[in-house]
Amino acid sequence: MPAATITTPADHGIDIPPSQRGKASIRCACPNCNRGPRDDALHVTMNPDGSWVAYCHRCDWRVMSGRARAEYMPTRPPVPPQATAPNPAEQAAKLRAAWNHAQPWRGTLVERYLLARSCVLPPPDTDLRFDPKAWNWIERRNMPAMVAMCTDAITGEPRTLHYTFLRPDGSGKADIDKPKLLMPGHPKKGAVIRLWPDDLVGSSLGVAEGIESALNSAHAYKPMWACIDAGNLGELPPLPGIEFLMICGDNDNAGHRAAEATRDRWIAALRSVRCAFPVKPGADFADEVDQ
């Protein structure tokens, strides 16, 4: 195989979507382990000199512009099948270590970001923190991030961490394809982000999908929690001691379905519920205030 052979990503079956073309850092489907139209496991780096490198974070398939064929070179030894199940104690230790690596959010880029998004600032002891050098495993680099602890809605036990990667000046989310990520290997099912701690929550509570939506909804109603996404919002169980629930849903099909499912569940449990949605179709309450 001649070392000087120059190839393009297309020569190796790499289909770069039109929206990604011209970028230096590209996410797209891996031709070796493609799992569908939304697959983005392959990371293609386009260098200024025209050379490029592609690497799949799932199957370790890799190729570069100077290679005539792709290579499969695992970066770590295969894990025996019996060792694939995560160890709960190790997972909990990783989550706690990442959380402890972050710092209080007041006076940091997190506060600047929330104010830039017109958010109501939550209490200082909310489940938010700031990590100036959080590891972004998609971008493969350290970036400043707002870190949120996601805890079980009923028990309060830690479940995962939610990262919102920020611009260096805190004026908005980082200019990357996926500025919001959940910690890998830690399921979010049944989790919420307690933007107001339990001791400040009485018999009524407001919930929304995202952090920014919840904190913008707090202009009209608080305390507020964020449910991370429509799936978690739609499965929120009746919570002990909460007699009234205010649901601030996204004005899209998923948002309406989630709000209605939780409304019906809470009413069946003899709780009072009210639902509110932004006026603009497709918007959430963070969009509403940003306008």
C-alpha positions as CSV (number, residue, x, y, z in Angstrom):
1,M,0.0,0.0,0.0
2,P,1.7,3.2,-1.1
3,A,2.0,5.7,1.9
4,A,1.5,8.7,-0.4
5,T,-1.9,7.6,-1.6
6,I,-4.4,10.5,-1.0
7,T,-8.0,9.7,-0.5
8,T,-11.2,11.5,0.5
9,P,-13.7,10.6,3.1
10,A,-16.1,9.5,0.4
11,D,-13.5,7.0,-0.8
12,H,-14.1,5.1,2.4
13,G,-17.9,5.3,2.4
14,I,-18.0,8.3,4.8
15,D,-21.1,10.3,4.0
16,I,-20.7,13.8,5.4
17,P,-24.1,15.6,5.6
18,P,-24.4,18.9,3.8
19,S,-24.9,20.7,7.1
20,Q,-21.4,19.5,8.3
21,R,-19.5,20.2,5.1
22,G,-16.8,22.9,5.4
23,K,-16.4,22.4,9.1
24,A,-13.1,21.5,10.8
25,S,-14.8,19.1,13.2
26,I,-17.5,16.8,11.8
27,R,-19.8,14.3,13.3
28,C,-21.5,11.7,11.1
29,A,-22.3,8.0,10.7
30,C,-19.6,5.4,10.8
31,P,-19.5,3.3,7.6
32,N,-18.3,0.3,9.7
33,C,-21.0,0.3,12.4
34,N,-23.7,2.6,11.1
35,R,-26.9,2.4,13.3
36,G,-29.2,4.7,11.3
37,P,-29.7,8.1,9.9
38,R,-29.0,9.9,13.2
39,D,-25.8,8.0,14.0
40,D,-22.9,10.4,14.7
41,A,-20.3,8.1,16.2
42,L,-17.7,9.0,13.6
43,H,-15.5,12.1,14.2
44,V,-13.8,13.5,11.1
45,T,-11.1,16.2,11.6
46,M,-10.4,18.3,8.6
47,N,-7.0,19.9,8.7
48,P,-6.0,23.3,7.2
49,D,-3.6,21.6,4.7
50,G,-6.5,19.5,3.3
51,S,-5.5,16.3,5.1
52,W,-8.1,14.6,7.3
53,V,-8.5,11.9,10.0
54,A,-11.7,9.9,10.9
55,Y,-12.2,7.9,14.0
56,C,-15.3,6.1,15.3
57,H,-15.8,6.4,19.1
58,R,-18.0,3.3,19.1
59,C,-16.1,0.6,17.1
60,D,-12.6,2.2,16.9
61,W,-12.7,2.1,13.0
62,R,-10.2,4.7,11.7
63,V,-8.8,6.0,8.5
64,M,-6.9,9.1,7.3
65,S,-6.3,10.9,4.0
66,G,-2.9,9.3,3.4
67,R,-4.2,5.7,3.7
68,A,-5.6,3.7,0.9
69,R,-7.7,1.6,3.2
70,A,-9.2,1.8,6.7
71,E,-7.8,0.1,9.7
72,Y,-9.5,-1.4,12.8
73,M,-7.2,-0.7,15.7
74,P,-8.9,-0.9,19.1
75,T,-7.5,1.6,21.5
76,R,-8.2,-0.7,24.5
77,P,-8.3,-4.4,25.0
78,P,-11.6,-6.2,24.4
79,V,-13.7,-6.5,27.6
80,P,-14.8,-10.1,28.4
81,P,-18.6,-10.5,28.2
82,Q,-18.9,-11.2,31.9
83,A,-17.2,-7.9,32.7
84,T,-19.4,-5.6,30.5
85,A,-22.0,-4.8,33.2
86,P,-21.0,-1.6,35.0
87,N,-20.1,-1.8,38.7
88,P,-22.6,0.4,40.6
89,A,-20.0,1.4,43.2
90,E,-17.5,2.4,40.5
91,Q,-20.1,4.3,38.6
92,A,-21.2,6.2,41.7
93,A,-17.6,7.0,42.5
94,K,-17.0,8.4,39.0
95,L,-20.2,10.6,39.2
96,R,-19.2,11.9,42.6
97,A,-15.6,12.7,41.5
98,A,-16.8,14.6,38.5
99,W,-19.3,16.6,40.6
100,N,-16.6,17.3,43.2
101,H,-14.3,18.6,40.5
102,A,-16.8,21.4,39.8
103,Q,-17.1,24.5,41.9
104,P,-20.0,26.8,43.2
105,W,-21.6,28.6,40.3
106,R,-22.2,32.0,41.7
107,G,-19.8,34.6,40.3
108,T,-18.7,32.3,37.4
109,L,-19.5,31.9,33.7
110,V,-22.6,29.9,34.8
111,E,-24.1,33.0,36.4
112,R,-23.2,35.1,33.4
113,Y,-24.8,32.5,31.1
114,L,-28.0,32.3,33.1
115,L,-28.4,36.1,33.1
116,A,-27.7,36.2,29.4
117,R,-30.6,33.8,28.9
118,S,-32.8,36.1,31.1
119,C,-33.1,33.3,33.7
120,V,-34.2,33.8,37.3
121,L,-31.1,32.9,39.4
122,P,-31.9,29.9,41.6
123,P,-30.7,29.6,45.2
124,P,-26.9,29.3,45.7
125,D,-27.2,25.8,47.0
126,T,-29.1,24.5,43.9
127,D,-27.9,21.4,42.1
128,L,-25.8,23.4,39.7
129,R,-22.0,23.9,39.6
130,F,-19.3,25.3,37.3
131,D,-16.5,23.3,35.8
132,P,-14.0,25.6,34.0
133,K,-12.3,22.5,32.4
134,A,-15.0,19.9,31.9
135,W,-14.0,17.1,29.6
136,N,-16.2,17.0,26.4
137,W,-15.9,13.5,25.2
138,I,-17.5,14.3,21.8
139,E,-15.2,17.3,21.1
140,R,-12.2,15.5,22.8
141,R,-11.2,18.6,24.7
142,N,-11.7,20.5,28.0
143,M,-14.3,23.2,27.9
144,P,-16.1,25.4,30.5
145,A,-19.5,24.0,31.5
146,M,-22.5,24.4,33.7
147,V,-22.8,21.0,35.5
148,A,-26.2,19.9,36.9
149,M,-26.7,17.0,39.3
150,C,-29.6,14.8,38.2
151,T,-31.2,13.1,41.1
152,D,-34.1,10.6,41.5
153,A,-37.3,12.5,41.6
154,I,-38.5,10.6,44.7
155,T,-35.5,9.5,46.6
156,G,-33.0,12.3,45.7
157,E,-30.3,9.7,44.9
158,P,-27.7,10.9,42.3
159,R,-28.4,9.4,38.8
160,T,-26.2,11.3,36.3
161,L,-24.7,14.7,35.5
162,H,-26.0,17.1,32.8
163,Y,-23.4,19.3,31.1
164,T,-24.1,22.5,29.2
165,F,-20.9,23.6,27.5
166,L,-20.4,27.4,27.4
167,R,-18.7,29.9,25.3
168,P,-15.5,31.3,26.9
169,D,-17.2,34.5,27.8
170,G,-20.4,32.9,29.1
171,S,-22.6,34.7,26.6
172,G,-24.3,31.5,25.4
173,K,-23.9,27.8,24.8
174,A,-20.7,26.7,23.1
175,D,-20.7,26.9,19.3
176,I,-20.5,23.2,18.9
177,D,-22.9,20.6,17.5
178,K,-23.9,19.2,20.8
179,P,-23.5,21.7,23.6
180,K,-25.6,19.7,26.0
181,L,-24.6,16.2,27.1
182,L,-25.4,13.6,29.8
183,M,-22.6,11.7,31.6
184,P,-22.2,8.4,29.7
185,G,-23.1,5.2,31.5
186,H,-25.4,6.8,34.0
187,P,-29.1,6.5,33.1
188,K,-31.3,9.6,33.5
189,K,-34.6,7.8,33.7
190,G,-36.6,9.1,36.6
191,A,-34.2,11.9,37.4
192,V,-34.8,15.7,37.8
193,I,-32.6,18.7,38.4
194,R,-33.5,20.2,41.7
195,L,-33.1,23.9,40.9
196,W,-34.7,24.7,44.3
197,P,-33.6,22.3,47.0
198,D,-36.1,20.2,48.8
199,D,-36.2,22.3,52.0
200,L,-37.4,25.3,49.9
201,V,-40.2,23.3,48.2
202,G,-43.5,23.2,50.0
203,S,-46.7,21.6,48.9
204,S,-46.5,23.1,45.3
205,L,-43.9,22.7,42.6
206,G,-43.3,23.7,39.0
207,V,-41.5,21.6,36.4
208,A,-40.2,22.1,32.9
209,E,-38.0,20.1,30.5
210,G,-34.7,22.0,30.4
211,I,-32.8,24.1,32.9
212,E,-33.2,27.4,31.0
213,S,-37.0,26.7,30.4
214,A,-37.5,26.1,34.2
215,L,-35.5,29.2,35.2
216,N,-37.4,31.4,32.8
217,S,-40.7,29.9,33.9
218,A,-39.6,31.0,37.4
219,H,-40.4,34.6,36.4
220,A,-44.0,33.6,36.9
221,Y,-43.9,30.6,39.2
222,K,-41.4,29.0,41.6
223,P,-40.0,26.8,43.0
224,M,-39.1,25.0,39.7
225,W,-37.3,21.8,38.8
226,A,-36.0,20.7,35.4
227,C,-36.9,17.2,34.2
228,I,-34.1,17.1,31.6
229,D,-36.3,16.2,28.6
230,A,-39.8,15.4,27.5
231,G,-39.4,11.7,28.3
232,N,-38.6,12.3,31.9
233,L,-41.3,15.0,32.2
234,G,-43.9,12.7,30.8
235,E,-43.1,10.0,33.4
236,L,-42.8,12.2,36.5
237,P,-44.6,10.3,39.3
238,P,-46.7,12.0,42.0
239,L,-44.3,13.2,44.6
240,P,-44.8,12.8,48.3
241,G,-46.0,16.1,49.9
242,I,-46.6,17.9,46.6
243,E,-50.4,18.7,46.2
244,F,-50.1,21.1,43.3
245,L,-48.0,20.7,40.2
246,M,-47.4,23.5,37.6
247,I,-46.2,22.0,34.3
248,C,-44.5,24.5,32.0
249,G,-44.3,22.4,28.8
250,D,-42.7,23.0,25.4
251,N,-45.1,24.0,22.7
252,D,-44.5,21.0,20.4
253,N,-46.0,17.5,20.0
254,A,-43.6,15.9,22.5
255,G,-44.1,18.6,25.0
256,H,-47.9,18.4,24.9
257,R,-47.8,14.6,25.1
258,A,-45.5,14.7,28.1
259,A,-47.5,17.4,29.9
260,E,-50.8,15.6,29.3
261,A,-49.4,12.2,30.5
262,T,-48.1,13.7,33.8
263,R,-51.3,15.8,34.3
264,D,-53.5,12.7,34.0
265,R,-51.3,10.7,36.3
266,W,-51.3,13.3,39.0
267,I,-55.0,14.0,38.7
268,A,-55.6,10.2,39.1
269,A,-53.5,10.5,42.3
270,L,-55.9,13.3,43.5
271,R,-53.4,16.1,43.0
272,S,-54.1,19.5,41.4
273,V,-52.3,20.3,38.1
274,R,-52.1,23.2,35.7
275,C,-50.3,23.2,32.3
276,A,-48.9,26.2,30.5
277,F,-47.2,26.5,27.1
278,P,-45.5,29.3,25.2
279,V,-47.5,31.1,22.6
280,K,-45.2,30.4,19.7
281,P,-45.4,26.9,18.2
282,G,-42.2,24.8,18.7
283,A,-40.9,27.2,21.5
284,D,-40.1,26.6,25.1
285,F,-40.3,29.2,27.9
286,A,-36.5,30.0,27.4
287,D,-37.2,30.8,23.8
288,E,-40.2,32.9,24.8
289,V,-38.2,35.1,27.1
290,D,-35.2,35.3,24.7
291,Q,-37.4,36.9,22.0
